[in-house]
Structure formats: structure tokens, C-alpha cells
Amino acid sequence: MRRVGIDVGGTFTDVVMFDEGGGSVLTTKVPTTPADPTVGALDGLRAILALSGAAAEDIGFIGHGTTIATNMVIEGKGAKTGLITTRGFRDILELRRAWRHDRADLYDLFFEAPRELVPRRLRAEVTERTLNDGTIETALDEDGLMETVNAMIEDGVEAIALVFLNSPANAANERRALELARERVNRAFITGSIEVNPEIMEYERTSTTAVNAILGPRCATYATQFTDKVRDLGIRADIYFMQSNGGLTSPEAVAGKPVTLLESGPAGGVTAVARLCERMGVAGAICGDMGGTSFDISLVRGGRPEMRNESELHSYTVRCPNIDIISIGAGGGSIAHIDEAGGVRIGPESAGADPGPACYGRGGTRPTVTDCNLVLGHVDPTSFIGGDFALDRAAAETAIRTHLAEPLGVTVEEAALTVRQVANALMAQAMRLITVERGYDPRDFVYVPYGGAGPVHAVDLARELDVPTVVLPPMPGVFSAFGMLVSDMKNDTQASIVENVSDLDADRLNAVFADLEKAAAAPMRAAGLADTDIVIERRADCQYLGQGQTMPVSVAPGTLDAAGVGAIGRDFQEEHRRHWNFDIEGRPVRIVNARVTAIGKVGAFLSPPARKRNGEALAPAGTARVHFDDGIAEVPRYRRDDLCIGDSVEGPLVVEELSSRIAIASGDALEVMDDATIVITVGKR
């Protein structure tokens, strides 16, 4: 059987095929087609089939990651959406929750608030009321609800979000509203907060449900079209979509809850790093995914990605479990320009896939990070994507000269080096945000770069943060697509409790976890997985009484007694002390939410075969002219395919492969491990 991973990025669509029988791995890249991403995805699938010579029926597994959901929210191209909520709470989306408290523009007198998720004229109220203890004070006005729904449909609304006050305490009114709306209306995507985010915190729950509604119609269409087009090729494989939580799910689940796709693409790479760390025995890794439009950073500790339950996308709060990823606009396609003060800036605007960097020869005229790396020798114009995509160095030089070098009064190479240094500074600062500012020492981690441009900056970034080791994985340019092959199914469930640990009855907590576990495992059992292939993880969101934020702690499996419940509070205090360096003696600890994650084992780390040397000496394939920070050097150039297990080489040198090149300076050294991973020891400066 052959497994295929497809990752649709902002510039390229990456495809990986693994042959479980022979152990071979094939990769390819094709341009992303922003107008219809399924076109690029299917182009990549056809290309990998042609490259492998495999038949359609040989493919038994397809894992797919996509940026479609993220782009819809950022670009405001989602469905026309209506919001129906409890009378008196129509404006909760605009009131927010002090969302500017940690923003850089807090004191900006000319600040402009982002557009509303749902405009006020499309927000409506219905009569119903549930109290915070679950008591239904006012029954749902069913006639009023349907009048509102019908009016929205007549207004051209494509999706409706239903969010009733206190529904996590008692969802009866909201469930009845969903039932009525779906029975009588089949022209709109209808979603409810109790299905998307059944937790307390009204603004966050409303925002998340609204985002799910905005994404619903188009994501459902995308999932259906992608599946149908794959089937039209004669492929009958199991099809899975990558979620933000680092797990796979079915196209049907995506169609109902597309909000889980918001970090779909980047999640694949982080999951692959976690598997790699587990295999190598690495305690912690900083993951750096540099593609065409962004640089995404995350942490893996103890073989697991760091997670969070809430994120902000383009100033909109989304509450659902996702890998903790920080993204900045510093990808290979990020455009370099001179600001009003005469300084060099990078991004956030990107050349994207069309027209792309100037060196792509597709009409782009403004300089990008990729153009600068090409001029400096960190990208090879003849071997990019295996030589199938020739780069135009002259066009890159013209763009840099026109927009940077001449206005600054410097040479083209000096301007390009400045852009590279600015990009490195931006990325290093983002890496500090996810390590130093969270109490972690970067020196305790390895750095794992991937994405088409990730290796190009890897050693410089590691040196900047005193990270001693860079681990270059196999196929770094398509590593996120590779992550689709090694990921498991995953499903998250949650319920709000809101009770002090000291007062919480163990039987009540056990009953909550039992219900959550059953619901979490249901999709895996429906997919035919045995209980032995399903792993259950339990957590509790805790806080000190009076705090506004929560912190998750693990909960032991099995039936809890009073001592087990008490252990949750003690574990929270220890985690609070580790994270914030203090605890609050004598302050009650409260459990706010119970969470369960079910993991269905469908993936495994697939190690590409590594060559062993049979007596022949390692020799470079040629030389490369590379601009390092301390000057230009003509250095040995090695093809990664020529490196064998146990090879050890000292810098300066470059290693190039299908979609990337990594430069190793004097004082650095590399070694090839038995799983084809390259470990680079970073020297001091």
C-alpha cells in the first residue's frame, strides 16, 4: 500500500508518497492554485502517481492539510453569516473581552477595529433564557426563532450560528433551536455553540461558533470536491484531513466543524517533529516552518507538541484545541521594502504563489527574501525543485537594485545581505517569544527547520539563540506533507464544570469524564478502529479562585477517588509554580473545564531508507559561492542523496536537496544519522 500526504501551502503544494512495501519515498512540489486549491492538490497527486509509476488502486491512505480556512478568515471571503442569540446579547461579538489589553496598538489614537465577524444587521435575538446553574427560566419561542431564521434566509444568508446564553450548563433550548432550524431549512449551513465549543465564556464561545459558520459552506464544498476529484482518479483510499490539534479527521467531520482546520497545514510538520523527537530520544525541539508566506514556530517537549485551547486569528478569538503556533510574515515570498524612516522592512505582504518572487519569472517585480537568498548563494537557481523550476537570478538582482540597493546607496549583495539579516532578526525574536518569554531556555532544545526556506536560515537562527544543535529532518522542504503520513486520528471533547477542587464530588467528575471519553472515541470506532488502537488522554483546565485564565493539567486515567481529585489541584499548583515561578498559598483551586482527547492509531513514523557507504569516499558534487556573515566563500557543495550513514563533515559547505539548501559555516559540523537525519553541531561566534 502507498500512503500520500498533500499539504497545500500559500506558494507551493507539497506531495509525499511512501511505499509501505518497499520503504521508498517520493516527493514533488507543484504551484498552489489560490483560485481553487483542489486544482493544485490534484495536480500534485497526478504528478506523484506519474513519478512513481503506481496505479490509482495502489494508494490506500491520503492525508491532506490545507490553508483554505485560514485564508477565508483573513481575507474575509467566508460565507454570509447570521447570528441568533439570546435576547439582550446581540452585540457580544462587538463588546469582546478586553481584547486589546496585550496589543502593541493599545495606545494608538488612530486605531481602527477589525471588521465584525457578523455585521449587526445580520445578528438577531430570540426569546429564551437559561440561568448559569442550568435552570431554564424561559422556554424557547419557537415561532419567533423560525421567523428570524426565515428572514435571514430571504436576506441571502448562507450560514447561521446559534449561540444561547449559558447553554454549556443546559443545552436544551439551543439543541431544540438547532433541531427546528435544520428540519425546516436545508439551504443554509447551521451550527450551534453546543456542538462547536460547549464551554463557558460567552464571547469566546460566540466568536468560535461564528467562525465555524463563516467557514462552513465553503469548507464543506471543498472537502466534498476534493474527495470527489480523488475518487474520479480511481483512488479508493481512506481520506483524512489534518486538524489544528495535530490529528486527522474525516471529510465528513471537517464539513460539520471546519473551525478545526485553521492551523491544518502547519500542524502536520509539528506532528512529524514530535515523532522524530520520540524516535531520536530528543527531549525538546523548537520547530521552524518557513514557507513562502510565513514563518511558523512551535515547541515539542517530551515527544508532544505544546498545545493551547484558544488562539487569535486576525484579531478574532477561536477556542478549540490546537498546536501552539506563532506565525509571523517572514516567509520566502515576503516582500522587502524601505519604510518611511529609510529602514529595511520585511512583510507582512507576500508575493505568494502568483506572481511569486521576482526570480520565478512570473511577473513579480518587487524583491523578496527568496530573491535575496538567491543572490547570496543560499538558493541554487539550477537545482530548485530538482531543477524543474529554473530561477532567474538577473530578475532577482533587478528587483533588489531598483527597490533597495539604489535607494539605499549600496550594492545589490549588500542590500540582499541586509534583508537576510532583518529576516533572521525577526525570526529569532519570534523564537524567543515561544521559549524565553515562556520560561524555557533555548539552549535546552534542538532546532528542527523545515519548509522550503526553513533550512536556508537554520544555522544562523540557532547561533543567534545559542541553540547547540540543528536537526535537519529528511525531506525538509515537504516535511509538513510528510507529517500527514505519520499522524493519528484525533478528536477532542470538553465540558465546563466550574467548581473548587475541595468541593468537587469524585462521582460527578468521573461521570463527566466517562461521557466525554465515549463521545471522543466515537469517530474512531465508527472508522473501524479497535479499542486497543484508541488512546484516551484526560486534562482539566484549572485556575486559582479569582484568576481569569486557566492552565491545563493532566488527569490520571481510570476512576478517580477523593485523593485523585485532590491530586489535580496539587498538580496545578506545581505547574503554576513552574510556569510563573510562584503559587498562591491557601487560595482555592478551581476546575473550570474537563477535556478528553481520543487518539486513534493510524500513523507511524515512516523512516526513509538511508544509504550505507560501501568503501567509496565521500566527495562533493562541486562548489558553491555563498555569502556568509563574515564574507563570500567558495565552498564544497554536497548533494544530500550522496550522504550516507555515519558521514561527518566540517564546514564551510552547503548541502542541497530537492527543494532546499543549507549552508554550514566554518566551525560548524554535520553528521548523518541512521535514519537519514542530519545533525549539525553549531559552533560559537
C-alpha positions, 0 to 999 in steps of 0.5 A, a space after each residue: 500500500 502507498 500512503 500520500 500526504 498533500 499539504 497545500 501551502 500559500 506558494 507551493 503544494 507539497 506531495 509525499 508518497 511512501 511505499 509501505 512495501 518497499 520503504 521508498 519515498 517520493 516527493 514533488 512540489 507543484 504551484 498552489 492554485 489560490 483560485 481553487 486549491 483542489 486544482 493544485 492538490 490534484 495536480 500534485 497527486 497526478 504528478 506523484 502517481 506519474 513519478 512513481 509509476 503506481 496505479 490509482 488502486 495502489 494508494 490506500 491512505 491520503 492525508 491532506 492539510 490545507 490553508 483554505 480556512 485560514 485564508 477565508 478568515 483573513 481575507 474575509 471571503 467566508 460565507 454570509 453569516 447570521 447570528 441568533 442569540 439570546 435576547 439582550 446579547 446581540 452585540 457580544 461579538 462587538 463588546 469582546 473581552 478586553 481584547 486589546 489589553 496585550 496589543 502593541 496598538 493599545 495606545 494608538 489614537 488612530 486605531 481602527 477595529 477589525 471588521 465584525 465577524 457578523 455585521 449587526 444587521 445580520 445578528 438577531 435575538 430570540 426569546 429564551 433564557 437559561 440561568 448559569 446553574 442550568 435552570 431554564 427560566 424561559 422556554 424557547 419561542 419557537 415561532 419567533 426563532 423560525 421567523 428570524 431564521 426565515 428572514 435571514 434566509 430571504 436576506 441571502 444568508 448562507 450560514 447561521 450560528 446559534 449561540 444561547 446564553 449559558 447553554 454549556 450548563 443546559 443545552 436544551 433550548 439551543 439543541 431544540 433551536 438547532 433541531 427546528 432550524 435544520 428540519 425546516 431549512 436545508 439551504 443554509 449551513 447551521 451550527 450551534 455553540 453546543 456542538 462547536 465549543 460547549 464551554 463557558 465564556 460567552 464571547 469566546 464561545 460566540 466568536 468560535 461558533 461564528 467562525 465555524 459558520 463563516 467557514 462552513 459552506 465553503 469548507 464543506 464544498 471543498 472537502 466534498 470536491 476534493 474527495 470527489 476529484 480523488 475518487 474520479 482518479 480511481 483512488 479508493 483510499 481512506 481520506 483524512 484531513 489534518 486538524 489544528 490539534 495535530 490529528 486527522 479527521 474525516 471529510 465528513 467531520 471537517 464539513 460539520 466543524 471546519 473551525 478545526 482546520 485553521 492551523 491544518 497545514 502547519 500542524 502536520 510538520 509539528 506532528 512529524 517533529 514530535 515523532 522524530 523527537 520520540 524516535 531520536 530520544 530528543 527531549 525538546 525541539 523548537 520547530 521552524 516552518 518557513 514557507 513562502 508566506 510565513 514563518 511558523 514556530 512551535 515547541 515539542 517537549 517530551 515527544 508532544 507538541 505544546 498545545 493551547 485551547 484558544 488562539 487569535 486569528 486576525 484579531 478574532 478569538 477561536 477556542 478549540 484545541 490546537 498546536 501552539 503556533 506563532 506565525 509571523 510574515 517572514 516567509 520566502 515570498 515576503 516582500 522587502 521594502 524601505 519604510 518611511 524612516 529609510 529602514 529595511 522592512 520585511 512583510 507582512 505582504 507576500 508575493 505568494 504563489 502568483 506572481 511569486 518572487 521576482 526570480 520565478 519569472 512570473 511577473 513579480 517585480 518587487 524583491 523578496 527574501 527568496 530573491 535575496 537568498 538567491 543572490 547570496 548563494 543560499 538558493 541554487 537557481 539550477 537545482 530548485 525543485 530538482 531543477 524543474 523550476 529554473 530561477 532567474 537570478 538577473 530578475 532577482 538582482 533587478 528587483 533588489 537594485 531598483 527597490 533597495 540597493 539604489 535607494 539605499 546607496 549600496 550594492 545589490 549583495 549588500 542590500 540582499 545581505 541586509 534583508 537576510 539579516 532583518 529576516 533572521 532578526 525577526 525570526 529569532 525574536 519570534 523564537 524567543 517569544 515561544 521559549 524565553 518569554 515562556 520560561 524555557 531556555 533555548 539552549 535546552 532544545 534542538 532546532 528542527 527547520 523545515 519548509 522550503 526556506 526553513 533550512 536556508 536560515 537554520 544555522 544562523 537562527 540557532 547561533 543567534 539563540 545559542 541553540 547547540 544543535 540543528 536537526 535537519 529532518 529528511 525531506 525538509 522542504 515537504 516535511 509538513 506533507 510528510 507529517 500527514 503520513 505519520 499522524 493519528 486520528 484525533 478528536 477532542 471533547 470538553 465540558 465546563 464544570 466550574 467548581 473548587 477542587 475541595 468541593 468537587 464530588 469524585 462521582 460527578 467528575 468521573 461521570 463527566 469524564 466517562 461521557 466525554 471519553 465515549 463521545 471522543 472515541 466515537 469517530 474512531 470506532 465508527 472508522 473501524 478502529 479497535 479499542 486497543 488502537 484508541 488512546 484516551 488522554 484526560 486534562 482539566 483546565 484549572 485556575 486559582 479562585 479569582 484568576 481569569 485564565 486557566 492552565 491545563 493539567 493532566 488527569 490520571 486515567 481510570 476512576 478517580 477517588 477523593 485523593 485523585 481529585 485532590 491530586 489535580 489541584 496539587 498538580 496545578 499548583 506545581 505547574 503554576 509554580 513552574 510556569 510563573 515561578 510562584 503559587 498562591 498559598 491557601 487560595 482555592 483551586 478551581 476546575 473550570 473545564 474537563 477535556 478528553 482527547 481520543 487518539 486513534 492509531 493510524 500513523 507511524 513514523 515512516 523512516 526513509 531508507 538511508 544509504 550505507 557507504 560501501 568503501 567509496 569516499 565521500 566527495 562533493 558534487 562541486 562548489 558553491 559561492 555563498 555569502 556568509 556573515 563574515 564574507 563570500 566563500 567558495 565552498 564544497 557543495 554536497 548533494 544530500 542523496 550522496 550522504 550516507 550513514 555515519 558521514 561527518 563533515 566540517 564546514 564551510 559547505 552547503 548541502 542541497 536537496 530537492 527543494 532546499 539548501 543549507 549552508 554550514 559555516 566554518 566551525 560548524 559540523 554535520 553528521 548523518 544519522 541512521 535514519 537519514 537525519 542530519 545533525 549539525 553541531 553549531 559552533 560559537 561566534 
